[in-house]
């Protein structure tokens, strides 16, 4: 059950909420997280274990739906801050409700092999959070160039 809290899984739920309510800001956050989620899934899951239909549907299908929705609502440049806040929130939730052994959303410990480089979980957390912030900014910057927000969009 703890696997439900991975950012990709929650991202699809968040996307559904954004689509059905409708809340463009929520859609943006979900899609911004589904992009790196796809790459992480390809590297850590597909490369090691192969494709599973449900996992592929969640990662590829969710992103396709999300990108379609982004074409409709566009991307505001401030969306990276919303996505970063969502990341910090989900890390806190993961730390409270998932077992340390799973290390869901790197909420409990340094990834194996990185301990010597950082020395402590706090240093690892700070470095990864700064890297995540930079990546989110880059994703949003690129998406905002490709899919600027619609002028008539009054809801966030």
PyMOL CGO cylinders between C-alpha atoms (Angstrom):
from pymol import cmd
from pymol.cgo import CYLINDER

trace = [
    CYLINDER, 0.00, 0.00, 0.00, 2.92, 2.37, 0.66, 0.3, 1, 1, 1, 1, 1, 1,
    CYLINDER, 2.92, 2.37, 0.66, 3.80, 2.34, -3.05, 0.3, 1, 1, 1, 1, 1, 1,
    CYLINDER, 3.80, 2.34, -3.05, 0.69, 4.43, -3.69, 0.3, 1, 1, 1, 1, 1, 1,
    CYLINDER, 0.69, 4.43, -3.69, 2.48, 7.51, -2.35, 0.3, 1, 1, 1, 1, 1, 1,
    CYLINDER, 2.48, 7.51, -2.35, 5.21, 7.62, -5.01, 0.3, 1, 1, 1, 1, 1, 1,
    CYLINDER, 5.21, 7.62, -5.01, 5.04, 10.97, -6.82, 0.3, 1, 1, 1, 1, 1, 1,
    CYLINDER, 5.04, 10.97, -6.82, 4.01, 9.34, -10.11, 0.3, 1, 1, 1, 1, 1, 1,
    CYLINDER, 4.01, 9.34, -10.11, 1.07, 7.51, -8.58, 0.3, 1, 1, 1, 1, 1, 1,
    CYLINDER, 1.07, 7.51, -8.58, -0.14, 10.54, -6.67, 0.3, 1, 1, 1, 1, 1, 1,
    CYLINDER, -0.14, 10.54, -6.67, 0.55, 12.66, -9.75, 0.3, 1, 1, 1, 1, 1, 1,
    CYLINDER, 0.55, 12.66, -9.75, -2.04, 10.76, -11.76, 0.3, 1, 1, 1, 1, 1, 1,
    CYLINDER, -2.04, 10.76, -11.76, -4.59, 11.22, -8.99, 0.3, 1, 1, 1, 1, 1, 1,
    CYLINDER, -4.59, 11.22, -8.99, -3.70, 14.90, -8.80, 0.3, 1, 1, 1, 1, 1, 1,
    CYLINDER, -3.70, 14.90, -8.80, -4.14, 15.18, -12.56, 0.3, 1, 1, 1, 1, 1, 1,
    CYLINDER, -4.14, 15.18, -12.56, -7.61, 13.65, -12.32, 0.3, 1, 1, 1, 1, 1, 1,
    CYLINDER, -7.61, 13.65, -12.32, -8.58, 16.10, -9.58, 0.3, 1, 1, 1, 1, 1, 1,
    CYLINDER, -8.58, 16.10, -9.58, -7.31, 19.02, -11.67, 0.3, 1, 1, 1, 1, 1, 1,
    CYLINDER, -7.31, 19.02, -11.67, -9.19, 17.87, -14.75, 0.3, 1, 1, 1, 1, 1, 1,
    CYLINDER, -9.19, 17.87, -14.75, -12.51, 17.12, -13.06, 0.3, 1, 1, 1, 1, 1, 1,
    CYLINDER, -12.51, 17.12, -13.06, -12.73, 20.14, -10.73, 0.3, 1, 1, 1, 1, 1, 1,
    CYLINDER, -12.73, 20.14, -10.73, -11.30, 21.96, -13.09, 0.3, 1, 1, 1, 1, 1, 1,
    CYLINDER, -11.30, 21.96, -13.09, -8.13, 23.49, -11.61, 0.3, 1, 1, 1, 1, 1, 1,
    CYLINDER, -8.13, 23.49, -11.61, -5.42, 24.46, -14.13, 0.3, 1, 1, 1, 1, 1, 1,
    CYLINDER, -5.42, 24.46, -14.13, -2.78, 24.97, -11.40, 0.3, 1, 1, 1, 1, 1, 1,
    CYLINDER, -2.78, 24.97, -11.40, -3.34, 21.43, -10.17, 0.3, 1, 1, 1, 1, 1, 1,
    CYLINDER, -3.34, 21.43, -10.17, -3.07, 20.08, -13.72, 0.3, 1, 1, 1, 1, 1, 1,
    CYLINDER, -3.07, 20.08, -13.72, 0.21, 21.95, -14.16, 0.3, 1, 1, 1, 1, 1, 1,
    CYLINDER, 0.21, 21.95, -14.16, 1.73, 20.56, -10.97, 0.3, 1, 1, 1, 1, 1, 1,
    CYLINDER, 1.73, 20.56, -10.97, 0.72, 17.02, -11.86, 0.3, 1, 1, 1, 1, 1, 1,
    CYLINDER, 0.72, 17.02, -11.86, 2.15, 17.18, -15.37, 0.3, 1, 1, 1, 1, 1, 1,
    CYLINDER, 2.15, 17.18, -15.37, 5.36, 18.88, -14.27, 0.3, 1, 1, 1, 1, 1, 1,
    CYLINDER, 5.36, 18.88, -14.27, 5.91, 15.91, -11.92, 0.3, 1, 1, 1, 1, 1, 1,
    CYLINDER, 5.91, 15.91, -11.92, 4.93, 13.28, -14.46, 0.3, 1, 1, 1, 1, 1, 1,
    CYLINDER, 4.93, 13.28, -14.46, 7.77, 14.40, -16.76, 0.3, 1, 1, 1, 1, 1, 1,
    CYLINDER, 7.77, 14.40, -16.76, 10.72, 13.55, -14.46, 0.3, 1, 1, 1, 1, 1, 1,
    CYLINDER, 10.72, 13.55, -14.46, 8.65, 10.65, -13.14, 0.3, 1, 1, 1, 1, 1, 1,
    CYLINDER, 8.65, 10.65, -13.14, 8.71, 9.08, -16.59, 0.3, 1, 1, 1, 1, 1, 1,
    CYLINDER, 8.71, 9.08, -16.59, 12.50, 9.30, -16.75, 0.3, 1, 1, 1, 1, 1, 1,
    CYLINDER, 12.50, 9.30, -16.75, 12.97, 7.92, -13.23, 0.3, 1, 1, 1, 1, 1, 1,
    CYLINDER, 12.97, 7.92, -13.23, 10.52, 5.10, -13.99, 0.3, 1, 1, 1, 1, 1, 1,
    CYLINDER, 10.52, 5.10, -13.99, 12.38, 4.21, -17.19, 0.3, 1, 1, 1, 1, 1, 1,
    CYLINDER, 12.38, 4.21, -17.19, 15.73, 4.13, -15.37, 0.3, 1, 1, 1, 1, 1, 1,
    CYLINDER, 15.73, 4.13, -15.37, 14.79, 2.43, -12.11, 0.3, 1, 1, 1, 1, 1, 1,
    CYLINDER, 14.79, 2.43, -12.11, 11.89, 0.20, -13.15, 0.3, 1, 1, 1, 1, 1, 1,
    CYLINDER, 11.89, 0.20, -13.15, 11.77, -0.53, -16.87, 0.3, 1, 1, 1, 1, 1, 1,
    CYLINDER, 11.77, -0.53, -16.87, 15.54, -0.91, -17.23, 0.3, 1, 1, 1, 1, 1, 1,
    CYLINDER, 15.54, -0.91, -17.23, 15.69, -3.40, -14.37, 0.3, 1, 1, 1, 1, 1, 1,
    CYLINDER, 15.69, -3.40, -14.37, 12.32, -5.16, -14.51, 0.3, 1, 1, 1, 1, 1, 1,
    CYLINDER, 12.32, -5.16, -14.51, 10.79, -4.52, -17.92, 0.3, 1, 1, 1, 1, 1, 1,
    CYLINDER, 10.79, -4.52, -17.92, 7.40, -3.11, -18.84, 0.3, 1, 1, 1, 1, 1, 1,
    CYLINDER, 7.40, -3.11, -18.84, 4.20, -3.83, -16.95, 0.3, 1, 1, 1, 1, 1, 1,
    CYLINDER, 4.20, -3.83, -16.95, 0.90, -2.79, -18.51, 0.3, 1, 1, 1, 1, 1, 1,
    CYLINDER, 0.90, -2.79, -18.51, -0.44, -0.93, -15.46, 0.3, 1, 1, 1, 1, 1, 1,
    CYLINDER, -0.44, -0.93, -15.46, 2.85, 0.82, -14.79, 0.3, 1, 1, 1, 1, 1, 1,
    CYLINDER, 2.85, 0.82, -14.79, 3.16, 1.84, -18.44, 0.3, 1, 1, 1, 1, 1, 1,
    CYLINDER, 3.16, 1.84, -18.44, -0.42, 3.09, -18.43, 0.3, 1, 1, 1, 1, 1, 1,
    CYLINDER, -0.42, 3.09, -18.43, 0.26, 5.21, -15.35, 0.3, 1, 1, 1, 1, 1, 1,
    CYLINDER, 0.26, 5.21, -15.35, 3.54, 6.71, -16.54, 0.3, 1, 1, 1, 1, 1, 1,
    CYLINDER, 3.54, 6.71, -16.54, 3.04, 7.05, -20.28, 0.3, 1, 1, 1, 1, 1, 1,
    CYLINDER, 3.04, 7.05, -20.28, -0.75, 7.30, -20.39, 0.3, 1, 1, 1, 1, 1, 1,
    CYLINDER, -0.75, 7.30, -20.39, -0.90, 9.79, -17.53, 0.3, 1, 1, 1, 1, 1, 1,
    CYLINDER, -0.90, 9.79, -17.53, 1.70, 11.99, -19.17, 0.3, 1, 1, 1, 1, 1, 1,
    CYLINDER, 1.70, 11.99, -19.17, -0.06, 11.90, -22.56, 0.3, 1, 1, 1, 1, 1, 1,
    CYLINDER, -0.06, 11.90, -22.56, -3.36, 12.92, -20.96, 0.3, 1, 1, 1, 1, 1, 1,
    CYLINDER, -3.36, 12.92, -20.96, -1.56, 15.57, -18.93, 0.3, 1, 1, 1, 1, 1, 1,
    CYLINDER, -1.56, 15.57, -18.93, 0.20, 17.08, -21.94, 0.3, 1, 1, 1, 1, 1, 1,
    CYLINDER, 0.20, 17.08, -21.94, -3.12, 17.17, -23.80, 0.3, 1, 1, 1, 1, 1, 1,
    CYLINDER, -3.12, 17.17, -23.80, -4.63, 19.07, -20.87, 0.3, 1, 1, 1, 1, 1, 1,
    CYLINDER, -4.63, 19.07, -20.87, -1.65, 21.45, -20.73, 0.3, 1, 1, 1, 1, 1, 1,
    CYLINDER, -1.65, 21.45, -20.73, -2.36, 22.39, -24.33, 0.3, 1, 1, 1, 1, 1, 1,
    CYLINDER, -2.36, 22.39, -24.33, -5.75, 23.58, -23.13, 0.3, 1, 1, 1, 1, 1, 1,
    CYLINDER, -5.75, 23.58, -23.13, -4.68, 25.45, -19.98, 0.3, 1, 1, 1, 1, 1, 1,
    CYLINDER, -4.68, 25.45, -19.98, -1.09, 26.46, -20.74, 0.3, 1, 1, 1, 1, 1, 1,
    CYLINDER, -1.09, 26.46, -20.74, 1.74, 26.75, -18.25, 0.3, 1, 1, 1, 1, 1, 1,
    CYLINDER, 1.74, 26.75, -18.25, 2.39, 29.70, -15.96, 0.3, 1, 1, 1, 1, 1, 1,
    CYLINDER, 2.39, 29.70, -15.96, 6.00, 30.34, -15.00, 0.3, 1, 1, 1, 1, 1, 1,
    CYLINDER, 6.00, 30.34, -15.00, 5.22, 30.26, -11.28, 0.3, 1, 1, 1, 1, 1, 1,
    CYLINDER, 5.22, 30.26, -11.28, 4.12, 26.62, -11.61, 0.3, 1, 1, 1, 1, 1, 1,
    CYLINDER, 4.12, 26.62, -11.61, 7.59, 25.39, -10.63, 0.3, 1, 1, 1, 1, 1, 1,
    CYLINDER, 7.59, 25.39, -10.63, 7.05, 26.83, -7.13, 0.3, 1, 1, 1, 1, 1, 1,
    CYLINDER, 7.05, 26.83, -7.13, 3.74, 25.01, -6.83, 0.3, 1, 1, 1, 1, 1, 1,
    CYLINDER, 3.74, 25.01, -6.83, 5.42, 21.80, -7.98, 0.3, 1, 1, 1, 1, 1, 1,
    CYLINDER, 5.42, 21.80, -7.98, 8.23, 22.29, -5.43, 0.3, 1, 1, 1, 1, 1, 1,
    CYLINDER, 8.23, 22.29, -5.43, 5.70, 22.87, -2.64, 0.3, 1, 1, 1, 1, 1, 1,
    CYLINDER, 5.70, 22.87, -2.64, 3.91, 19.67, -3.71, 0.3, 1, 1, 1, 1, 1, 1,
    CYLINDER, 3.91, 19.67, -3.71, 7.23, 17.79, -3.60, 0.3, 1, 1, 1, 1, 1, 1,
    CYLINDER, 7.23, 17.79, -3.60, 7.97, 18.98, -0.06, 0.3, 1, 1, 1, 1, 1, 1,
    CYLINDER, 7.97, 18.98, -0.06, 4.43, 18.14, 1.05, 0.3, 1, 1, 1, 1, 1, 1,
    CYLINDER, 4.43, 18.14, 1.05, 4.63, 14.65, -0.44, 0.3, 1, 1, 1, 1, 1, 1,
    CYLINDER, 4.63, 14.65, -0.44, 8.02, 14.05, 1.17, 0.3, 1, 1, 1, 1, 1, 1,
    CYLINDER, 8.02, 14.05, 1.17, 6.50, 14.88, 4.54, 0.3, 1, 1, 1, 1, 1, 1,
    CYLINDER, 6.50, 14.88, 4.54, 3.53, 12.59, 3.92, 0.3, 1, 1, 1, 1, 1, 1,
    CYLINDER, 3.53, 12.59, 3.92, 5.87, 9.84, 2.73, 0.3, 1, 1, 1, 1, 1, 1,
    CYLINDER, 5.87, 9.84, 2.73, 8.04, 10.22, 5.81, 0.3, 1, 1, 1, 1, 1, 1,
    CYLINDER, 8.04, 10.22, 5.81, 5.01, 9.90, 8.07, 0.3, 1, 1, 1, 1, 1, 1,
    CYLINDER, 5.01, 9.90, 8.07, 3.16, 7.08, 6.32, 0.3, 1, 1, 1, 1, 1, 1,
    CYLINDER, 3.16, 7.08, 6.32, 5.66, 4.87, 4.49, 0.3, 1, 1, 1, 1, 1, 1,
    CYLINDER, 5.66, 4.87, 4.49, 8.20, 2.40, 5.85, 0.3, 1, 1, 1, 1, 1, 1,
    CYLINDER, 8.20, 2.40, 5.85, 11.82, 3.60, 5.83, 0.3, 1, 1, 1, 1, 1, 1,
    CYLINDER, 11.82, 3.60, 5.83, 12.85, 0.51, 3.87, 0.3, 1, 1, 1, 1, 1, 1,
    CYLINDER, 12.85, 0.51, 3.87, 10.99, 1.69, 0.77, 0.3, 1, 1, 1, 1, 1, 1,
    CYLINDER, 10.99, 1.69, 0.77, 12.42, 5.22, 0.99, 0.3, 1, 1, 1, 1, 1, 1,
    CYLINDER, 12.42, 5.22, 0.99, 9.40, 6.54, -0.94, 0.3, 1, 1, 1, 1, 1, 1,
    CYLINDER, 9.40, 6.54, -0.94, 10.20, 9.94, -2.48, 0.3, 1, 1, 1, 1, 1, 1,
    CYLINDER, 10.20, 9.94, -2.48, 13.61, 9.82, -0.74, 0.3, 1, 1, 1, 1, 1, 1,
    CYLINDER, 13.61, 9.82, -0.74, 11.88, 10.77, 2.50, 0.3, 1, 1, 1, 1, 1, 1,
    CYLINDER, 11.88, 10.77, 2.50, 13.91, 8.61, 4.89, 0.3, 1, 1, 1, 1, 1, 1,
    CYLINDER, 13.91, 8.61, 4.89, 17.54, 8.19, 3.92, 0.3, 1, 1, 1, 1, 1, 1,
    CYLINDER, 17.54, 8.19, 3.92, 20.34, 8.77, 1.43, 0.3, 1, 1, 1, 1, 1, 1,
    CYLINDER, 20.34, 8.77, 1.43, 20.15, 6.57, -1.64, 0.3, 1, 1, 1, 1, 1, 1,
    CYLINDER, 20.15, 6.57, -1.64, 22.56, 3.66, -1.60, 0.3, 1, 1, 1, 1, 1, 1,
    CYLINDER, 22.56, 3.66, -1.60, 25.96, 4.61, -2.97, 0.3, 1, 1, 1, 1, 1, 1,
    CYLINDER, 25.96, 4.61, -2.97, 25.59, 8.32, -2.16, 0.3, 1, 1, 1, 1, 1, 1,
    CYLINDER, 25.59, 8.32, -2.16, 26.31, 8.19, 1.58, 0.3, 1, 1, 1, 1, 1, 1,
    CYLINDER, 26.31, 8.19, 1.58, 29.99, 9.03, 1.32, 0.3, 1, 1, 1, 1, 1, 1,
    CYLINDER, 29.99, 9.03, 1.32, 29.34, 11.97, -0.99, 0.3, 1, 1, 1, 1, 1, 1,
    CYLINDER, 29.34, 11.97, -0.99, 26.95, 13.65, 1.44, 0.3, 1, 1, 1, 1, 1, 1,
    CYLINDER, 26.95, 13.65, 1.44, 27.74, 12.32, 4.89, 0.3, 1, 1, 1, 1, 1, 1,
    CYLINDER, 27.74, 12.32, 4.89, 24.26, 12.96, 6.28, 0.3, 1, 1, 1, 1, 1, 1,
    CYLINDER, 24.26, 12.96, 6.28, 20.66, 12.70, 5.22, 0.3, 1, 1, 1, 1, 1, 1,
    CYLINDER, 20.66, 12.70, 5.22, 20.18, 16.46, 5.70, 0.3, 1, 1, 1, 1, 1, 1,
    CYLINDER, 20.18, 16.46, 5.70, 22.98, 17.29, 3.22, 0.3, 1, 1, 1, 1, 1, 1,
    CYLINDER, 22.98, 17.29, 3.22, 21.57, 14.75, 0.76, 0.3, 1, 1, 1, 1, 1, 1,
    CYLINDER, 21.57, 14.75, 0.76, 18.06, 16.13, 1.22, 0.3, 1, 1, 1, 1, 1, 1,
    CYLINDER, 18.06, 16.13, 1.22, 19.25, 19.72, 0.74, 0.3, 1, 1, 1, 1, 1, 1,
    CYLINDER, 19.25, 19.72, 0.74, 21.24, 18.86, -2.39, 0.3, 1, 1, 1, 1, 1, 1,
    CYLINDER, 21.24, 18.86, -2.39, 18.42, 16.84, -3.94, 0.3, 1, 1, 1, 1, 1, 1,
    CYLINDER, 18.42, 16.84, -3.94, 15.86, 19.50, -3.06, 0.3, 1, 1, 1, 1, 1, 1,
    CYLINDER, 15.86, 19.50, -3.06, 17.98, 22.19, -4.74, 0.3, 1, 1, 1, 1, 1, 1,
    CYLINDER, 17.98, 22.19, -4.74, 18.47, 19.92, -7.77, 0.3, 1, 1, 1, 1, 1, 1,
    CYLINDER, 18.47, 19.92, -7.77, 14.73, 19.21, -7.88, 0.3, 1, 1, 1, 1, 1, 1,
    CYLINDER, 14.73, 19.21, -7.88, 13.97, 22.94, -7.69, 0.3, 1, 1, 1, 1, 1, 1,
    CYLINDER, 13.97, 22.94, -7.69, 16.33, 23.62, -10.60, 0.3, 1, 1, 1, 1, 1, 1,
    CYLINDER, 16.33, 23.62, -10.60, 14.85, 20.78, -12.64, 0.3, 1, 1, 1, 1, 1, 1,
    CYLINDER, 14.85, 20.78, -12.64, 11.28, 21.92, -11.96, 0.3, 1, 1, 1, 1, 1, 1,
    CYLINDER, 11.28, 21.92, -11.96, 12.21, 25.47, -12.97, 0.3, 1, 1, 1, 1, 1, 1,
    CYLINDER, 12.21, 25.47, -12.97, 13.74, 24.19, -16.22, 0.3, 1, 1, 1, 1, 1, 1,
    CYLINDER, 13.74, 24.19, -16.22, 10.72, 22.01, -17.02, 0.3, 1, 1, 1, 1, 1, 1,
    CYLINDER, 10.72, 22.01, -17.02, 8.28, 24.86, -16.36, 0.3, 1, 1, 1, 1, 1, 1,
    CYLINDER, 8.28, 24.86, -16.36, 10.42, 27.38, -18.26, 0.3, 1, 1, 1, 1, 1, 1,
    CYLINDER, 10.42, 27.38, -18.26, 10.43, 25.08, -21.29, 0.3, 1, 1, 1, 1, 1, 1,
    CYLINDER, 10.43, 25.08, -21.29, 6.73, 24.22, -21.06, 0.3, 1, 1, 1, 1, 1, 1,
    CYLINDER, 6.73, 24.22, -21.06, 5.76, 27.89, -20.59, 0.3, 1, 1, 1, 1, 1, 1,
    CYLINDER, 5.76, 27.89, -20.59, 7.61, 28.74, -23.83, 0.3, 1, 1, 1, 1, 1, 1,
    CYLINDER, 7.61, 28.74, -23.83, 5.87, 25.92, -25.69, 0.3, 1, 1, 1, 1, 1, 1,
    CYLINDER, 5.87, 25.92, -25.69, 2.44, 26.20, -24.04, 0.3, 1, 1, 1, 1, 1, 1,
    CYLINDER, 2.44, 26.20, -24.04, 1.88, 29.68, -22.61, 0.3, 1, 1, 1, 1, 1, 1,
    CYLINDER, 1.88, 29.68, -22.61, -1.23, 30.19, -20.45, 0.3, 1, 1, 1, 1, 1, 1,
    CYLINDER, -1.23, 30.19, -20.45, -4.41, 31.15, -22.21, 0.3, 1, 1, 1, 1, 1, 1,
    CYLINDER, -4.41, 31.15, -22.21, -5.32, 34.79, -21.75, 0.3, 1, 1, 1, 1, 1, 1,
    CYLINDER, -5.32, 34.79, -21.75, -8.90, 33.91, -20.73, 0.3, 1, 1, 1, 1, 1, 1,
    CYLINDER, -8.90, 33.91, -20.73, -7.76, 31.54, -17.94, 0.3, 1, 1, 1, 1, 1, 1,
    CYLINDER, -7.76, 31.54, -17.94, -9.04, 33.10, -14.72, 0.3, 1, 1, 1, 1, 1, 1,
    CYLINDER, -9.04, 33.10, -14.72, -8.76, 29.99, -12.52, 0.3, 1, 1, 1, 1, 1, 1,
    CYLINDER, -8.76, 29.99, -12.52, -5.60, 28.66, -10.98, 0.3, 1, 1, 1, 1, 1, 1,
]
cmd.load_cgo(trace, "trace")
